[in-house]
């Protein structure tokens, strides 16, 4: 018989996959899963389920490490982070941990390489964490203007690409509160840049670069000149002036995408990858410990990578947990989601019925 993922346990890989996907993809806390199972006459002890989740994360550690290696070996990464409440030891209060996300995804520029996402947990937001996560990375990093990334750009081995969506949000928030001709014009300039991007999505990188040079770069030059002229007419303490300064301070990183057809105009790829955390936060309220945050990071990485590659995460985790105990550690890359996609047996969809 093949080895079970958890020794001396009755938990079958299919049950473990169900629990993990329900918790980290469908955002159902373990107590809700236990209640749902009880309605079907199945007893699932919450304490046992909690242990199984931790044991699955440990079993999959070589797999998540392989996913990390693949992700950071890219020439370009998208990065972001989000807070996650964590229960403080010995009290009923929570403190704020962070989940960091790193995404490798060049499909918008016509790449056929598999997309991947890797998550990491840290107990705080100190810059040392992304600096450690990306210690071996060389290439282009697209992120927001968080100062913790600055150290990564000092020696030139990593180049910074900023996010027009973040810059736009500064003007949009002001426009919602107190609309003006200035904020309206800024949004129109940025909208024009996005119209160009919509027309070249999924085109080859060389074609994207050519069209950006022909259309986006001249528009950016006009936009920059307008921003600088408008800044001269505003009080330095006004919100609009602060929004303009934010954009101009990031100008070199905001325009770098016009020099490389593989780059993106914004960092929405990373922000989209963090949506699972936002949804989970509303249901879980907090992680029980730092180890709980690390477990969440590992499972979000595997499940998120399945989503990026249109792979059923339940079928994948069932397969991975079935085979990982007997798989050679030096060939663990062979168990990455896209490598086994053709071996997965997904559940048949229930037939549709008229109502």
MOFENHU-V168918 format. One record per residue. RES is the residue in three letters. PHI is phi in degrees with one decimal (NA if undefined). Layout:
BEGIN
res = [RES | RES]
phi = [PHI | PHI]
END
This chain:
BEGIN
res = [UNK | UNK | UNK | UNK | UNK | UNK | UNK | UNK | UNK | UNK | UNK | UNK | UNK | UNK | UNK | UNK | UNK | UNK | UNK | UNK | UNK | UNK | UNK | UNK | UNK | UNK | UNK | UNK | UNK | UNK | UNK | UNK | UNK | UNK | UNK | UNK | UNK | UNK | UNK | UNK | UNK | UNK | UNK | UNK | UNK | UNK | UNK | UNK | UNK | UNK | UNK | UNK | UNK | UNK | UNK | UNK | UNK | UNK | UNK | UNK | UNK | UNK | UNK | UNK | UNK | UNK | UNK | UNK | UNK | UNK | UNK | UNK | UNK | UNK | UNK | UNK | UNK | UNK | UNK | UNK | UNK | UNK | UNK | UNK | UNK | UNK | UNK | UNK | UNK | UNK | UNK | UNK | UNK | UNK | UNK | UNK | UNK | UNK | UNK | UNK | UNK | UNK | UNK | UNK | UNK | UNK | UNK | UNK | UNK | UNK | UNK | UNK | UNK | UNK | UNK | UNK | UNK | UNK | UNK | UNK | UNK | UNK | UNK | UNK | UNK | UNK | UNK | UNK | UNK | UNK | UNK | UNK | UNK | UNK | UNK | UNK | UNK | UNK | UNK | UNK | UNK | UNK | UNK | UNK | UNK | UNK | UNK | UNK | UNK | UNK | UNK | UNK | UNK | UNK | UNK | UNK | UNK | UNK | UNK | UNK | UNK | UNK | UNK | UNK | UNK | UNK | UNK | UNK | UNK | UNK | UNK | UNK | UNK | UNK | UNK | UNK | UNK | UNK | UNK | UNK | UNK | UNK | UNK | UNK | UNK | UNK | UNK | UNK | UNK | UNK | UNK | UNK | UNK | UNK | UNK | UNK | UNK | UNK | UNK | UNK | UNK | UNK | UNK | UNK | UNK | UNK | UNK | UNK | UNK | UNK | UNK | UNK | UNK | UNK | UNK | UNK | UNK | UNK | UNK | UNK | UNK | UNK | UNK | UNK | UNK | UNK | UNK | UNK | UNK | UNK | UNK | UNK | UNK | UNK | UNK | UNK | UNK | UNK | UNK | UNK | UNK | UNK | UNK | UNK | UNK | UNK | UNK | UNK | UNK | UNK | UNK | UNK | UNK | UNK | UNK | UNK | UNK | UNK | UNK | UNK | UNK | UNK | UNK | UNK | UNK | UNK | UNK | UNK | UNK | UNK | UNK | UNK | UNK | UNK | UNK | UNK | UNK | UNK | UNK | UNK | UNK | UNK | UNK | UNK | UNK | UNK | UNK | UNK | UNK | UNK | UNK | UNK | UNK | UNK | UNK | UNK | UNK | UNK | UNK | UNK | UNK | UNK | UNK | UNK | UNK | UNK | UNK | UNK | UNK | UNK | UNK | UNK | UNK | UNK | UNK | UNK | UNK | UNK | UNK | UNK | UNK | UNK | UNK | UNK | UNK | UNK | UNK | UNK | UNK | UNK | UNK | UNK | UNK | UNK | UNK | UNK | UNK | UNK | UNK | UNK | UNK | UNK | UNK | UNK | UNK | UNK | UNK | UNK | UNK | UNK | UNK | UNK | UNK | UNK | UNK]
phi = [NA | -65.8 | -67.0 | -81.7 | -63.8 | -118.4 | -63.8 | 55.5 | -128.8 | -84.2 | -71.9 | -79.3 | -52.6 | -67.0 | -67.8 | -61.9 | -62.4 | -58.9 | -63.6 | -65.8 | -69.5 | -62.2 | -77.4 | -102.6 | -106.8 | -100.0 | 62.6 | -102.5 | -56.8 | -61.6 | -66.5 | -70.7 | -60.9 | -62.3 | -66.1 | -63.0 | -64.1 | -62.8 | -64.6 | -96.6 | 78.8 | -109.1 | -95.8 | -122.9 | -73.0 | -62.9 | -64.2 | -65.0 | -61.5 | -61.5 | -64.9 | -61.0 | -60.9 | -63.7 | -69.7 | -64.8 | -61.9 | -66.6 | -62.4 | -86.5 | -55.1 | -62.9 | -71.5 | -68.4 | -68.0 | -63.3 | -66.5 | -61.5 | -59.6 | -63.4 | -64.3 | -80.1 | -82.7 | -70.3 | -84.6 | -144.5 | -131.0 | -107.3 | -135.0 | -163.2 | -149.2 | -149.6 | -75.1 | -141.6 | -66.5 | -129.6 | -66.3 | -74.8 | -60.3 | 74.2 | -149.6 | -100.1 | -95.4 | -113.5 | -120.3 | -104.5 | -95.6 | -134.3 | -112.0 | -102.4 | -125.4 | -131.5 | -119.5 | -108.7 | -159.9 | -112.9 | -66.2 | -67.1 | -105.5 | 86.5 | -70.2 | -105.1 | -68.9 | -60.0 | -82.8 | -150.2 | -138.7 | -126.8 | -109.3 | -137.5 | -106.9 | -142.2 | -76.8 | -154.1 | -108.9 | -67.4 | -62.9 | -60.5 | -70.3 | -63.8 | -65.2 | -73.3 | -58.2 | -108.0 | -59.6 | -99.2 | -82.8 | -133.5 | 150.7 | -115.1 | -116.4 | -104.1 | -156.5 | -83.1 | -89.1 | -61.1 | -63.9 | -64.1 | -83.5 | -57.5 | -60.2 | -67.5 | -95.0 | -66.9 | -90.8 | 83.6 | -74.8 | -123.4 | -102.3 | -95.2 | -120.1 | -90.5 | -123.0 | -67.9 | -65.6 | -64.6 | -63.7 | -62.9 | -61.5 | -60.5 | -72.0 | -63.9 | -61.5 | -68.2 | -64.2 | -66.7 | -78.2 | -139.2 | -61.0 | -148.5 | -62.5 | -67.1 | -66.6 | -63.0 | -66.1 | -61.1 | -65.1 | -68.4 | -60.1 | -65.7 | -59.6 | -62.9 | -63.7 | -71.3 | -61.7 | -62.9 | -63.6 | -62.0 | -77.8 | -119.7 | -62.0 | 71.2 | -78.3 | -58.1 | -58.0 | -63.0 | -69.9 | -59.7 | -63.0 | -61.8 | -69.1 | -63.3 | -64.6 | -78.0 | -115.0 | -73.2 | -61.3 | -60.4 | -66.5 | -64.1 | -65.2 | -66.0 | -62.8 | -62.8 | -61.9 | -64.5 | -59.6 | -67.8 | -67.8 | -66.3 | -61.4 | -66.0 | -97.1 | -111.8 | -67.2 | -64.2 | -91.6 | -73.8 | -62.4 | -66.1 | -62.5 | -64.4 | -65.6 | -65.2 | -62.8 | -58.4 | -65.7 | -67.0 | -66.2 | -101.9 | -57.8 | -59.2 | -73.1 | -74.6 | -104.5 | -63.1 | -62.5 | -80.2 | -104.5 | -151.2 | -70.0 | -86.0 | -82.9 | -115.7 | -75.1 | -147.0 | -106.5 | -63.9 | -59.0 | -72.7 | -62.3 | -63.0 | -67.1 | -89.2 | -61.1 | -60.9 | -69.8 | -61.1 | -66.9 | -63.9 | -57.8 | -69.1 | -97.2 | -85.1 | 71.8 | -162.6 | -86.3 | -74.3 | -170.7 | -61.8 | -65.3 | -64.9 | -64.2 | -67.6 | -63.5 | -60.7 | -59.6 | -64.6 | -72.0 | -61.0 | -65.7 | -66.3 | -69.9 | -64.5 | -67.7 | -59.3 | -61.6 | -64.1 | -108.1 | 54.9 | -112.9 | -65.2 | -65.0 | -67.0 | -63.6 | -67.0 | -65.0 | -58.6 | -65.4 | -62.6 | -69.8 | -69.8 | -105.1 | -67.0 | -63.6 | -103.6 | -86.7 | -68.0 | -64.2 | -79.2 | -125.4 | -64.2 | -57.8 | -68.1 | -99.3 | -63.3 | -50.7 | -70.4 | -77.1 | -116.7 | -56.5 | -77.3 | -102.8 | -85.9 | -110.8 | -83.5 | -72.3 | -69.5 | -71.7 | -65.1 | -65.2 | -80.3 | -129.5 | -73.4 | -109.1]
END
